Amino acid sequence: MELPADGRSVFLLGPEQVELRRVPVPRPAADEIVVRIGAATTCGTDVKVFRRGGHPRMLQAPTPFGHEMAGTVVAQGEAVEEWAVGDRVVVLNSAPCGACVFCERGEENLCPDLQYLNGAFAEYLPVPGRFVARSTYRLPDELSFEMAALTEPLACVLHGVEACDLGEEDDVLVFGAGPIGLLFVGVLAASGHRVVLADPNLNRLESGRRLGAQATVQIERGGGQVAVVGAKARAAGHSGGGGFDVVVEATGVPEVWQDAIESARPGGLVNLFGGCAPGTKLSIETQLLHYQELTIKGVYHHRPATARRAIELLARAEFPAQELLSEERPLEELEPALRAMMSKDALKVVIRP
């Protein structure tokens, strides 16, 4: 296939500044491919990056923007044997080295040389060799591009669920009904756990019920909601009156981190999944940790094993991930899509080139 000379791509320029540009479409080097984007999706991290104008790990402005995508291979380098023009693929947004001690342990998300790829909000995405070798996955024929673009967030959630050390039927509290929190609800409920979802937004709580939450609690923003959540959970027959077996924090708000820690039962586990702003500090009552034997985990990103599982799960018609896709917009309307997420009018928006 003959590649065009250029294509459209959205660039992040700074805090709440994006620009649609025409950029050259490079011919792939020997170990590279070029993907024609079929669909990309917005996410909470995109909103944070849009607001802040960058990310300490993943990108520095000015830069191509977006990291959840799926599409079709339209060019390949001469050394690429695994992929061919016409293959439908999803490309994950990070690639580990594959050789360090963390990669050898299956903890690729902790690789000290983890590289990141951005540029999903575009017509074409050049894919570097490491990503071709380690972070590109074939799509089942029945999986649409917009659903496949959810691979990255779902892979993160599956990694997060593994970190929860769950029993057979645990009482789980999820703080935050954004896309990540809702994916946690869907995965946990499908696995037979009793899930309570807490969030300020009634529409998102209703989405949580459709994804399997057995109870929902409308809370105020800014923390201090432990008693409110506990009372509602007890009334609904959850948590046995003594806190939750597992608490997942999916907001990235330090006050909610505090609520999550205080909501766990003695011997419970707290999964601090939502990433806070750089420089954020948290004060923890030491006796709470010591005498109640709490386990607190910071959990980050995804691994190749969870990416493969995410694709398999998304291909199952019974997994209701479509609930997260609120609307569809063209590349020109990325900024309104992000602002719709900021105002809580959209969960995730499908961006079509």
Buried (B, 14 or more C-beta within 10 A) or exposed (E): EEBEEEBBBBBBBEEBEBEBBEBEBEEBBEBBBBBBBBBBBBBBBBBBBBEBBBBEEBBEBBBBBBBBBBBBBBBBBEEBEEBEEEBBBBBBBBBBBBEBEBBEEEBBBBBEEBBBBBBBBBBBBBBBBBBBEBBBBBBEEEBBBBBBBBBBBBBBBBBBBBBBEBEEEBBBBBBBBBBBBBBBBBBBBBBEBBBBBBBBBEEBBBBBBEBBBBBBBBBEEEBBBBEBBBEBBEEBEBBEEBBBBBBBBBBBBBBBBBBBBBBBBEEBBBBBBBBBEEEEEEEEEEEEBEEBEBBBBEBBBBBBBBBBBBBEBBBEEEBBBEBBBBEBBEBEBBBEBBBBBEEBEBBBBBBBB
